[in-house]
Amino acid sequence: MIRVRRCAIAEDLRDWLAQRAAQLREYLNNNQDPPEALLDSYRHPPLKAHLTVEAHGKCIYCESKITHVYFGDVEHIKPKSEFPAERLDLENLALTCARCNNAKREFWDAIFPLLNPYEDNPDEELLLLGFMIARRPGRPRARLTIERLKLNRTELLERRKERIESLQALADQYVEAPDGPIKDLIKAELLQHAADSGEYAMVVRAYLEAACGLKREPEA
Protein backbone atom coordinates (compact mmCIF):
# COMPACT_ATOMS: atom_id res chain seq x y z
CA MET A 1 0.00 0.00 0.00
CA ILE A 2 1.27 3.45 -0.92
CA ARG A 3 -0.13 6.95 -0.69
CA VAL A 4 -2.73 7.67 -3.39
CA ARG A 5 -3.56 11.21 -4.42
CA ARG A 6 -6.77 12.56 -5.86
CA CYS A 7 -6.41 14.04 -9.31
CA ALA A 8 -8.45 16.70 -11.06
CA ILE A 9 -11.82 15.47 -12.25
CA ALA A 10 -13.52 16.67 -15.43
CA GLU A 11 -15.85 19.55 -14.62
CA ASP A 12 -18.89 17.98 -16.28
CA LEU A 13 -18.33 14.70 -14.41
CA ARG A 14 -17.85 16.51 -11.12
CA ASP A 15 -21.07 18.46 -11.61
CA TRP A 16 -22.98 15.32 -12.64
CA LEU A 17 -21.84 13.47 -9.54
CA ALA A 18 -22.57 16.40 -7.23
CA GLN A 19 -26.08 16.65 -8.66
CA ARG A 20 -26.70 12.94 -8.13
CA ALA A 21 -25.33 13.13 -4.59
CA ALA A 22 -27.69 16.02 -3.82
CA GLN A 23 -30.63 14.05 -5.18
CA LEU A 24 -29.68 11.07 -3.02
CA ARG A 25 -29.55 13.20 0.12
CA GLU A 26 -32.93 14.68 -0.71
CA TYR A 27 -34.50 11.23 -0.89
CA LEU A 28 -32.88 10.20 2.38
CA ASN A 29 -33.86 13.41 4.16
CA ASN A 30 -37.45 12.79 3.12
CA ASN A 31 -37.28 9.19 4.33
CA GLN A 32 -37.89 7.95 0.80
CA ASP A 33 -36.22 5.03 -0.95
CA PRO A 34 -33.94 6.32 -3.72
CA PRO A 35 -34.37 4.64 -7.12
CA GLU A 36 -31.87 1.95 -7.99
CA ALA A 37 -30.55 3.94 -10.94
CA LEU A 38 -29.57 6.73 -8.56
CA LEU A 39 -28.05 4.37 -6.00
CA ASP A 40 -25.89 2.78 -8.69
CA SER A 41 -24.53 6.09 -9.97
CA TYR A 42 -21.12 5.28 -8.48
CA ARG A 43 -20.78 2.64 -11.20
CA HIS A 44 -21.06 5.29 -13.95
CA PRO A 45 -18.36 4.30 -16.52
CA PRO A 46 -16.74 7.78 -16.79
CA LEU A 47 -16.53 7.95 -13.00
CA LYS A 48 -14.97 4.51 -12.81
CA ALA A 49 -12.52 5.50 -15.54
CA HIS A 50 -11.52 8.54 -13.48
CA LEU A 51 -10.94 6.41 -10.36
CA THR A 52 -8.94 3.93 -12.44
CA VAL A 53 -6.60 6.64 -13.69
CA GLU A 54 -6.29 8.05 -10.19
CA ALA A 55 -5.23 4.66 -8.79
CA HIS A 56 -2.95 3.86 -11.77
CA GLY A 57 -5.10 0.84 -12.54
CA LYS A 58 -4.14 -0.73 -9.20
CA CYS A 59 -6.11 -1.74 -6.14
CA ILE A 60 -5.58 1.08 -3.64
CA TYR A 61 -5.09 -1.48 -0.88
CA CYS A 62 -2.93 -4.36 -2.15
CA GLU A 63 -1.45 -2.59 -5.23
CA SER A 64 -2.26 -5.41 -7.62
CA LYS A 65 -2.71 -4.33 -11.22
CA ILE A 66 -6.26 -5.34 -11.94
CA THR A 67 -7.63 -3.67 -15.03
CA HIS A 68 -5.78 -5.91 -17.51
CA VAL A 69 -7.47 -9.04 -16.12
CA TYR A 70 -10.51 -7.71 -14.30
CA PHE A 71 -12.79 -4.69 -14.45
CA GLY A 72 -12.10 -3.68 -10.85
CA ASP A 73 -14.60 -2.67 -8.17
CA VAL A 74 -15.67 0.81 -7.16
CA GLU A 75 -15.22 0.59 -3.41
CA HIS A 76 -16.84 2.71 -0.71
CA ILE A 77 -14.10 3.55 1.76
CA LYS A 78 -16.76 4.27 4.38
CA PRO A 79 -19.39 1.54 3.84
CA LYS A 80 -22.59 2.67 2.20
CA SER A 81 -24.63 0.69 4.70
CA GLU A 82 -23.29 2.84 7.53
CA PHE A 83 -23.01 6.09 5.59
CA PRO A 84 -25.80 6.04 2.98
CA ALA A 85 -25.62 9.80 2.41
CA GLU A 86 -21.95 9.47 1.36
CA ARG A 87 -22.65 6.75 -1.18
CA LEU A 88 -21.99 9.13 -4.11
CA ASP A 89 -19.34 11.36 -2.55
CA LEU A 90 -16.17 11.31 -4.64
CA GLU A 91 -13.99 11.34 -1.52
CA ASN A 92 -15.57 8.05 -0.49
CA LEU A 93 -14.96 6.20 -3.76
CA ALA A 94 -11.89 4.26 -4.88
CA LEU A 95 -10.78 1.45 -7.18
CA THR A 96 -10.11 -1.92 -5.54
CA CYS A 97 -9.69 -5.53 -6.52
CA ALA A 98 -12.47 -7.99 -5.77
CA ARG A 99 -10.38 -9.83 -3.18
CA CYS A 100 -9.78 -6.75 -1.03
CA ASN A 101 -13.31 -5.47 -1.56
CA ASN A 102 -14.82 -8.78 -0.51
CA ALA A 103 -12.50 -9.06 2.49
CA LYS A 104 -13.37 -5.57 3.67
CA ARG A 105 -17.12 -5.94 3.13
CA GLU A 106 -19.03 -3.54 5.38
CA PHE A 107 -16.38 -3.23 8.06
CA TRP A 108 -16.26 0.09 9.88
CA ASP A 109 -14.91 1.19 13.24
CA ALA A 110 -15.10 4.87 14.15
CA ILE A 111 -12.12 4.67 16.51
CA PHE A 112 -9.93 2.35 14.44
CA PRO A 113 -10.95 2.66 10.77
CA LEU A 114 -8.91 0.83 8.17
CA LEU A 115 -6.07 2.79 6.63
CA ASN A 116 -7.20 5.08 3.85
CA PRO A 117 -4.32 5.59 1.39
CA TYR A 118 -5.96 8.82 0.19
CA GLU A 119 -5.73 10.33 3.68
CA ASP A 120 -3.14 8.29 5.59
CA ASN A 121 0.54 7.86 4.84
CA PRO A 122 1.13 4.09 4.69
CA ASP A 123 4.88 4.60 5.18
CA GLU A 124 4.13 5.81 8.70
CA GLU A 125 1.98 2.78 9.46
CA LEU A 126 3.47 -0.17 7.57
CA LEU A 127 6.86 -1.70 6.88
CA LEU A 128 8.20 -4.60 4.82
CA LEU A 129 9.67 -7.79 6.25
CA GLY A 130 10.79 -9.65 3.15
CA PHE A 131 7.66 -9.93 1.06
CA MET A 132 5.40 -9.59 4.08
CA ILE A 133 3.72 -6.37 5.10
CA ALA A 134 4.02 -5.73 8.84
CA ARG A 135 2.71 -2.98 11.07
CA ARG A 136 4.89 -0.50 12.87
CA PRO A 137 4.69 -0.81 16.68
CA GLY A 138 1.78 0.96 18.29
CA ARG A 139 -0.25 1.14 15.07
CA PRO A 140 -3.57 -0.68 15.72
CA ARG A 141 -5.17 0.62 12.52
CA ALA A 142 -2.32 -0.89 10.51
CA ARG A 143 -2.87 -4.24 12.24
CA LEU A 144 -6.60 -4.14 11.48
CA THR A 145 -5.93 -3.22 7.86
CA ILE A 146 -3.42 -6.01 7.28
CA GLU A 147 -5.60 -8.66 8.91
CA ARG A 148 -8.97 -7.51 7.58
CA LEU A 149 -7.83 -7.13 3.97
CA LYS A 150 -5.55 -10.19 4.15
CA LEU A 151 -2.65 -8.21 2.73
CA ASN A 152 -0.31 -11.16 3.29
CA ARG A 153 -2.45 -13.76 1.56
CA THR A 154 -0.43 -16.42 -0.24
CA GLU A 155 -1.15 -15.11 -3.73
CA LEU A 156 0.10 -11.64 -2.83
CA LEU A 157 3.30 -12.96 -1.27
CA GLU A 158 3.98 -14.92 -4.44
CA ARG A 159 3.30 -11.95 -6.70
CA ARG A 160 5.54 -9.66 -4.65
CA LYS A 161 8.31 -12.25 -4.78
CA GLU A 162 7.96 -12.50 -8.56
CA ARG A 163 8.07 -8.71 -8.83
CA ILE A 164 11.37 -8.50 -6.97
CA GLU A 165 12.89 -11.41 -8.85
CA SER A 166 12.10 -9.64 -12.14
CA LEU A 167 14.25 -6.70 -11.00
CA GLN A 168 17.26 -8.56 -9.66
CA ALA A 169 19.18 -8.78 -12.93
CA LEU A 170 18.80 -5.03 -13.47
CA ALA A 171 19.85 -4.40 -9.87
CA ASP A 172 22.97 -6.52 -10.47
CA GLN A 173 23.81 -4.40 -13.52
CA TYR A 174 23.42 -1.22 -11.48
CA VAL A 175 25.66 -2.39 -8.64
CA GLU A 176 28.34 -3.70 -11.02
CA ALA A 177 28.35 -0.73 -13.43
CA PRO A 178 31.04 1.93 -13.00
CA ASP A 179 29.95 5.48 -12.29
CA GLY A 180 28.90 7.22 -15.46
CA PRO A 181 26.05 7.61 -17.94
CA ILE A 182 25.28 3.86 -18.20
CA LYS A 183 24.90 3.54 -14.44
CA ASP A 184 22.71 6.63 -14.45
CA LEU A 185 20.47 5.08 -17.12
CA ILE A 186 20.11 1.86 -15.12
CA LYS A 187 19.32 3.88 -12.00
CA ALA A 188 16.59 5.80 -13.81
CA GLU A 189 15.08 2.54 -15.07
CA LEU A 190 15.07 1.00 -11.60
CA LEU A 191 13.47 4.06 -10.06
CA GLN A 192 10.82 4.04 -12.76
CA HIS A 193 9.77 0.61 -11.49
CA ALA A 194 9.26 2.24 -8.10
CA ALA A 195 6.90 4.89 -9.48
CA ASP A 196 3.40 5.20 -8.03
CA SER A 197 2.07 3.52 -11.17
CA GLY A 198 4.25 0.44 -10.68
CA GLU A 199 2.73 -2.76 -9.33
CA TYR A 200 3.64 -3.38 -5.67
CA ALA A 201 5.55 -0.09 -5.51
CA MET A 202 5.89 -0.32 -1.73
CA VAL A 203 7.76 -3.62 -2.02
CA VAL A 204 9.88 -2.41 -4.94
CA ARG A 205 10.92 0.73 -3.07
CA ALA A 206 11.93 -1.23 0.00
CA TYR A 207 13.98 -3.63 -2.13
CA LEU A 208 15.77 -0.91 -4.10
CA GLU A 209 16.69 0.99 -0.96
CA ALA A 210 18.00 -2.11 0.82
CA ALA A 211 19.75 -3.69 -2.18
CA CYS A 212 20.98 -0.67 -4.12
CA GLY A 213 20.74 2.29 -1.79
CA LEU A 214 18.20 3.89 -4.14
CA LYS A 215 15.30 5.88 -2.80
CA ARG A 216 12.56 7.34 -4.94
CA GLU A 217 11.28 10.71 -3.88
CA PRO A 218 7.51 10.97 -3.25
CA GLU A 219 5.54 12.03 -6.31
CA ALA A 220 3.67 15.31 -6.25
FIRO-415521 format. One record per residue (C-alpha): x, y, z. Coordinates in steps of 0.001 Angstrom, whole numbers, plus 500000, padded with zeros to 6 digits. Example, Ala and Ser with C-alpha at 12.3 -4.5 7.8 and 13.67 -1.06 7.14 Angstrom:
2
512300495500507800513670498940507140
//
This chain:
220
500000500000500000501272503451499083499874506950499315497267507671496613496441511211495581493232512564494142493590514037490686491547516702488938488183515473487751486482516672484566484150519549485380481111517978483724481672514698485588482145516511488880478929518462488386477021515324487357478159513469490461477428516395492774473918516645491336473303512937491866474669513125495413472313516017496184469366514047494819470318511073496978470446513203500120467075514685499291465499511231499109467120510203502381466142513411504165462551512793503121462719509188504335462110507952500802463776505027499050466057506318496283465634504640492883468135501947492008469450503938489062470431506732491443471951504369494001474114502780491307475472506092490027478883505284491522479218502641488797478942505287486055481641504302483481483265507777483211483465507947486997485027504514487188487479505500484459488480508540486522489059506409489635491062503930487562493404506644486306493710508053489811494766504660491209497054503863488227494901500839487459495860499273490803493895498258493858494416501078496357494908498515499120497071495636497848498553497408494768497737494593492382497287495669488783493737494661488065492372496327484970494222494086482486492533490956483877489493492286485704487212495312485546487898496320489148485405497327491827484332500806492840484777500592496594483155502707499290485895503549501763483236504266504378480615501542503839477415502672502196475366500688504700476713502836507533476992506092505590474200506042502981474380509797502413478054509471501361477351506751498815478010509127495889480661511362497452483825511307495361486014511336498476484425508047499510485036506196496243488107504264495124489224501447492820489894498081494459490311494467493480487526492014494226489620490171496820490223493251498969486694494533498439485178491219499493487496490942502491486625494433503667482883494060503129480965496458505384483623496767508057483742500088509880485095501192513239484897504868514150487879504666516507490066502354514439489046502662510768491087500831508171493926502794506633492795505083503849495677505590501394494045508815500195494272510332503678496860508291505587500540507856504840501134504089504687504880504600505183504134505815508702501979502782509464503466499830507574506858498303506882508197495400504824509674492209506245510788490355503152507658490065501056505401490406504082503718493635505104504015494272508835502714497022511074504891499498512871504694499189516677501776500958518286499746501136515075496431499322515722494830500620512520497676499105510515497130495759512235493405495862511485494075496783507863496576493989507276494402491343508906491029492491507581492175492868503972494449489815504147497354491794502726499686488840503288497545486241501561499565483582499763498854484892496268500095488364497169503297487036498733503982485078495561503299488053493297505535490344495349508309487747495218507963487498491436508070491294491167511372491504493027512888488590491149512097490357487865514254493302489001517255491445490340519181491222487069518803494969486532519853495604490129522972493478489530523809495604486483523423498781488521525660497609491356528338496301488978528352499273486567531042501932487004529952505475487711528904507223484540526046507606482061525283503864481798524903503535485557522707506634485547520469505078482884520105501863484879519321503884488001516590505801486191515076502543484926515071500998488399513470504061489940510816504035487245509768500606488508509258502242491901506898504894490516503405505203491968502074503521488834504248500436489322502730497240490668503635496623494326505547499910494494505889499678498270507764496381497983509879497589495064510918500733496934511930498768500005513979496371497871515766499090495903516685500987499044517998497887500816519753496313497819520980499326495876520738502293498209518204503893495865515301505882497199512564507344495057511282510714496123507513510967496752505535512030493695503672515313493751
//
